[in-house]
Amino acid sequence: MNIGFDAKRAFHNTTGLGYYSRTIVGLLSHYYPQHRYFLFNPKSSDRFKLEAENIQEVLPSGFLDKLFTSVWRSSWVKKDLLKHKIDLYHGLSHEIPVGIRHTGIRSVVTIHDLIHERFPEQYNAIDVRIYHRKFLYACQHADRVIAISGQTKKDIIEFYGISPDKIDTCHQSCDPVFAQIIKEEEKKRIRDKYHLPEKFFLYVGSIIDRKNLLNICKAMFLLRNDLDIPLVVIGEGGKYKQKVKDYVLQHGLSERIIFLSEQPFVRSDAEFRSAYAFAAIYQSAIAMVYPSYFEGFGLPVLEALWSRLPVITSNRSCLPEVGGPGACYVDPDQALELATAMRNVYADETLRNGMIQKGWEHAQLSTPLIYVENMMNIYFKTLSG
């Protein structure tokens, strides 16, 4: 079978959508080597290393295709799909080519979240309209829709009126390196390299309103006289990040909140961008603190479970679905509740060990093999019509 992918995010995105795209293509190539995988990339990039013989990159070739790459990706790519005899096309991030049905090529689309529909005030109004049009078109015209969580499936039904029979929920997995037990000397090397303390709480994610880092900082303020444990923050942001940093400065937390990603020696370090370094950091932490108001999936939670790291997260959206029975759930609006959870997880070793064990067991539902088997089953279901 020849499977085509919208590979823009795989080659050009450094956050969740890029990670999702690279992971699924890599796993399919590894576990199902009998098929061929074509990555339709609108612009050359070296972010995705094509090491497997059954993966092929396809770039725009015609003069107009090269000149109008966005149009090529959204429509004109159909002629290249036919040229390479694509049996199935997978839009990895919310989009499929306009008119693909007329080619006879079956298609699936992954919808990661509909946050722009649920929280439109967090986006530019023009972007909301563009996202609405593209996402709705993909859901209506793809042969099947993949939701990365039960929450996302509910949203697709609610906002777009898509039949639940057309939607498959397929939880993603994460890099297998998170499951490896990193040796103590390696964890110490990573901590020393990035000037990390021996003990710390950890937050990983974009620094935006929805992710709720400010309430973690408020919890840290409440704990200031009880717990001398810093918070390490990995992630970038804009206006909301400045709001958080203003709070940190005004409340004397500058020594307790470490914004790791903005350190010059980190920005220029190639190893910091590797899953191995992240796994070592996760496994050095006391707990992942992730009280997000809303997620399509919440990958850092799953990475933490695989890393045998206790998780404190929100009791909303899909996070109980991803965190399972081992995570500690809090009301994301309540900084005191969050502070209490952080204190309890730090102080109670029995609680911590129980969370680790239950979290690890829950993570086994999302192994790479289970993930890729579920995806391939969706492909065959799509082809069978």
Secondary structure, 3 states (H helix, E strand, C coil): CEEEEECHHHHHCCCHHHHHHHHHHHHHHHHCCCCEEEEECCCCCCCCCCCCCCEEEECCCCHHHHHCHHHHHHHHCHHHHHHCCCCEEEECCCCCCCCHHHHCCEEEEEECCCHHHHCHHHCCHHHHHHHHHHHHHHHHHCCEEEECCHHHHHHHHHHHCCCHHHEEECCCCCCHHHHCCCCHHHHHHHHHHCCCCCCCEEEECCECHHHCHHHHHHHHHHCCCCCCCCEEEECCECHHHHHHHHHHHHCCCCCCEEEHHHCHHHHCCCHHHCHHHHHHHHHHCCEEEECCCCCCCCHHHHHHHHCCCCEEEECCCCHHHHHHHHCEEECCCCHHHHHHHHHHHHHCHHHHHHHHHHHHHHHHHHCHHHHHHHHHHHHHHHHHC
